[in-house]
Amino acid sequence: MSEPTAALLVRGASQVVTCVGRRPFDLGLIEGGAVLIRGGKVWWVGPDSELPTGLGDVPELDAGGGCVLPGFVDAHTHLAFAGDRAAEHEARLRGDRYETGGIMTTVASTRAATTEALVAETEARARSALASGTTTLEAKSGYGLDTETERRLLEVLATVAERTPLRIVPTFLGAHLLPEPGYLDLLIEEMLPVCAPLAEGCDAFCDIGALSVAESRQALEAGIAYGLVPRLHAEELAHTGGALLAAELSCASADHLVHATEDDARALAFAGVVAVLLPATSFCLRSAYAPARRLLDRGATIALATDCNPGTSYTTSMPFVIAVACSEMRLSAEEAVRAATAGGAAALRRPELGRLTPGSAGDLVVLAGETYADLAYHPGMDRVAAVVAGGEIVKGPGAAVPGTAS
Amino acid sequence: MSEPTAALLVRGASQVVTCVGRRPFDLGLIEGGAVLIRGGKVWWVGPDSELPTGLGDVPELDAGGGCVLPGFVDAHTHLAFAGDRAAEHEARLRGDRYETGGIMTTVASTRAATTEALVAETEARARSALASGTTTLEAKSGYGLDTETERRLLEVLATVAERTPLRIVPTFLGAHLLPEPGYLDLLIEEMLPVCAPLAEGCDAFCDIGALSVAESRQALEAGIAYGLVPRLHAEELAHTGGALLAAELSCASADHLVHATEDDARALAFAGVVAVLLPATSFCLRSAYAPARRLLDRGATIALATDCNPGTSYTTSMPFVIAVACSEMRLSAEEAVRAATAGGAAALRRPELGRLTPGSAGDLVVLAGETYADLAYHPGMDRVAAVVAGGEIVKGPGAAVPGTAS
């Protein structure tokens, strides 16, 4: 992320999605809007016809009649790892048995990779996320599971954040699995002191085959003691009680929630825990989708995220996630767009992101179509005509940094 | 489509998918393969190490370690129309009632559009299809529903085929609806004589709210008398008997088939009618998916296609269709890739397409990943690194024709 000094005037939009408003479907639309960015932040937003005069010499980006919306905030990824598991995915699609270590397979390739190789792989994924409109992305460690590699992964994320215009929010996920007896003590006594200064949040994978509720509580409470913002993988593979733990600990988010009940939904809403939903993971695993409508009905704030990881959701595309959420979770286009922007920002406790209002970050996307519905209307197509991060054009006419397709 | 005189040597592939083999999951893989195109056609394909010597000065395309597969054959689109129906889609996602004329809404905007505007819109969609790896595409008329506009739509398709490297197979779909009493007589007596010379196939929409089986039979038999290859929209919204009609008339394809029964599957397989499945339409409508596994189990040949149209599936992306078919129709990656290439070619009765074997068309795609599974493994991402049509590079390093993102 470069220093936020850039100024930019975005004009010629058919509509600007500001995400101002309290309800989960409020997009705060301004028809024929313009956005002025100064010092990397939104300085003014309103109808083009009311643009302030005397702005001086500000570079302009022509939205070409497209819809302008806040840059996507992808609130759940595992961006830093080495290697892929394409063969495992292929076997799953065939219905074949496939002997895999799952997460441990990626742990092995990640430990074996040089830091340089990890940076290169992670940077390619970061640029691909940027090209599809993501300007902020939460990224977890968790494929190290030893002090040295967990630290390296958090350093890799810092390096990639420096080298790209992507805003990266790092999370320590040493509690991705408990690979051996005594690991939780090691995590608390040795890993956290080293890793906490490099992270903003902490996370645990609370599920069958991973951590129990008691173990997750131990891991998160230790992280909280280091000032980390807690979040939790909850109720993905089975219902084990993670959602209520997340509510009890006032986590910033509870993520996955495929098996969340009415009680879970109520508890998350009451505690202000954002429900981060990951439809691409259900899509890849051919499993059930999280009960998005139940969560909304009970008053929970929802966010949509990619879960980008090599085992169960190897995509960086928020437009794809939005389309699947509309189709399979029965969100409206308004709800999905809001969950992918302001919802993600709420999950990251970054109110200055995911909206376009004076003082918020100068991060935005210009669509090829005239309305926010364009993303759901053209599934699988690249409808992101331009991307601006901190006032800098990173994709589209005038882009200084080339995007990559990989 | 330019004259097929081009020569090109594609090297550096991790694997070449030839689609040689009889079973629906046979991909005929050649590891470390190379493809030599001469006169626009595949001249040689085999392991790079066995490349013939003395080839002279042939331009090369480096596959960069990616997988090479035949260009996608999208066997069902409604590519030529004017206007969009984004607001209708948006209302459907919200669950709102929305007064729409459906197909007739697009008929009205299409009739009102100039031929120049129709060419521009259709060409943009054609280029977007090319950029995502489609090198052959079936395209139907059917948004004219009068002699003049149906003729114009088929001319538009011919113009776009001339102006782009996309191979377009035109189908007369005057029987998209029966807009007024006496229309079927008009279609047979006035429209067919004008339109048949401009088309290769004929089609009818056999369903509730559209044509009955008897009306569909009348429309197709008239088309067959003009030498057109028959195909049929069958069993999409309800089970009305279209699949058995398609079998009886030896149609090249029966399309949609959401409500196809065991008997339908058996009849299609026995008659050699290709089942063209359109998962993006089910995705957009949130409706059931066609029983792909049942069709395969009964021995039918399946094809995957986009159904690109402004009402129910506004996408040109075959990679998206492949990913949805793997997730929602439970196809393996092998079955989906074969259905999107050789399957589409079978539906179009063009055995020279959809394979990479000596004599077949020099149409291919280079993926960013090492195996054909890459498309299902990275849903929503642009994994098409290069596209070659008739031996000409149309996307990727050395491309003469720029792709468009819209």
Interface residues (C-beta under 8 A of the other chain):
Chain A: D84 A86 A87 H89 E90 L93 R94 G95 S128 S132 A280 F283 C284 R286 Y314 T315 T316 S317 P319 F320 V321 A323 C326 S327 E328 R330 L331 S332 A333 E334 A368 G369 E370 T371 A373 D374 A376 Y377 H378 P379 G380 M381 D382 R383 V384 A385 A405 S406
Chain B: D84 A86 A87 H89 E90 L93 R94 G95 S128 S132 A280 F283 C284 R286 Y314 T315 T316 S317 P319 F320 V321 A323 C326 S327 E328 R330 L331 S332 A333 E334 A368 G369 E370 T371 A373 D374 A376 Y377 H378 P379 G380 M381 D382 R383 A385 A405 S406
